[in-house]
Amino acid sequence: MKYPAIAAGLLGFGLFTAPLPSMAAGQFECGGPESAVVAEVVKPLIEKAKLCKGLKQKVDAGLFKVKIKIDQTREVRVEKLDYCTSETSRKLEATVYVACETDEDEEVQISVDESFDVTVEIANKNCAVTDFKVEPRGDIGKLIAKNSDFEDKVRKAVERQIAKACDSAS
C-alpha cells in the first residue's frame, strides 16, 4: 500500500516551488492556482503508479493459513486532490481510488478496489511531516489497515519520499 507515499513524494515539484500566499499562521488556504498546478503535476504520476505492488496478506482459512497476493494494479484514479498552504505549513488532501487484482497465474482470482482519504501536512521550515492520516473508505481497506501496522508503514514511506523531494527542491 504505497500510494500515499508515492503521492507525497511526487509533490516535490509543486510543494516546494509554488509561492506562499500571505495569511495568518495556522489558517490554510486551499484551491486556487497553486492547487491546480500541483494537481496537474501530481495526478498523472499517481495514476501511473503500480500501487498494489507488494500487497499480500495471510488469511486464516480455519484449518490452514493462505497467503493471498493481490499485487497487480488494475486502476488508480485520483478522485480529489487539494493543495493547501498556510504561513507555516502545506497540506495535501486527496482521495485515491485503487483497484488491485491477483496475477492471472494465481489459482484463485481475486479483485479488490478501495478509495482512501489521505492528508499530509508538511512544515515549511524543515519539510517535516507534522500531521498524517490515511483512512480507507470501505470495509476491505479497514480490514487491511486493522490487521497490520498500515498507517505507520505508509507514514514512514511518505516521510522518506518527502525528504527526497525536499532535498531535490533545495
N, C-alpha and C positions, 0 to 999 in steps of 0.2 A: 504494500500500500504506500507507494512512494509519491503519488501525485501531488499532495500538498507541498512536498519538498521540491518537486520539480517546478511547481507554480511559483513558489517563493524564490527559488534560485534563479529562475529565468527573468525575474523582475529587475535584475541588475541595471539594465539599460534605463527603464522608466523610473525605477525607485530613486535612483541617485542622480539623475540628470534633470528631472523636472524641477522648475523653480518652486520655492515655497511661498505661498501667499502669506500676507501679514494677518495674524489673528491672535486671539487670546490663547494663552498656554492651555493645553488640555482639550480645547474645543476643536473637533475635527470638521473639516470641510470636505465633502465628498462630491464626486462628479466633476463637471467642468472639463476644460481642455486637457488637463493632466491625466484625468481618469481615462479619457478617450485614447490618448497617446499610449498609456500603459496597456490598456486593453488591446489595442492594435498590435503591439509587440508581443504580449504575453499569451493572448488567447490562442493563436495558431500554434505556438510552441507547446502549450499544454495539450492541445487536441492531437498533436502528432506523437505525443509521448506514449511509450509502452508501459502504461501504469499498472498493469496486472502482473508484470514480470515478478516472479518470486512469491506470488500469492499461493500459499498452501496451508492446509490445516489438517490436523489429525482429528478424526471424528470417531467417537466411541459408538460402535455399532452393536453393543451388547456383548456378544461373545468375543469380539476382537475389535481392534482399532484399525481404521482405514485412513491412509494418507490421501487426501484429495488435493490435486493441483489444478487450480483454475487460473493458469498463468498466461493465457493468451488474451490480448486486448482486442476486443471486437469493436469498441467505440469509446471515444472520450469526447465529451461535449461540455463546454463552459456555458452554463445556463445563465450565470450572472457574474459580473466582475466589477467591483467598485474599488477605486483607489482614493484614499482619503489622506489628508495632510493636516497637521497642526504645527504649532511653533516648535514643539519638542519631539514629535514623532510622526511616523507614517503608518498607515494601516491598509491592508488588503483584505477585502471581504469578497469571498467567491463561493459560488455553488457550482460544483463539478459533478457531472453525471459520468459514471464509468460502467461499462459492460465488459465482463470477463467471461471466458469460457475455457473448457478443457481443450487440450490438443486433440486433433482428430484421431491420433493414435491411441488415446486412452480408451480403456474398456467401457467405462461409464462416462457418458457425455453429460456435462453439467454447464449451465449458463447462469450467471448471476449478474444483476445490474443494481446499481445503487447511486443515489445522489448524496453528496457530502457538502455540508456547510463548513467553510474554513475561514478563520480570522487570524491574521498575523499582524502584530504591532511591533514596529521597529523603532528604536531610539535614533534620532537624527545624529546625536553627538558621537556615538560609538558603534552604531549598527547592531546593537544587542537586541535580541528578541525579548521584549518586555511583557508580551502577552501572546498567548497562543491557544487556539481552540479548534478542534475538528470534531464535527458531530455528524454521524450518519443519520440520514432521514428515515430509513426503513429498518425492518426487523433483522434482516440478514446482516447489514452493516453493524447494527448494535450488538448482535451476537458475536461477530468477529472482534469488535472492539472490547467487549466484556471478557472474552476468553484469551486475551493476550494483553501485553503492555503496549497496545496500539498507539495511544496518544503520545506516550513517552518516546516511542520509536520514531514516530512521524515528526515530533518536535525536534529531536536531535538531528534528523535528516534536514529539516528546514533550517536549523541554525547553521549547519555546515554549508548549505547552499547560499545562505545569506552572507556568510563570512566570505565565500568565494566571490560573490557579486560585489561586496564592499571592497575587497582587495583589487578587483579588476576596475572598479569605478574610481579608485583613488590614484 
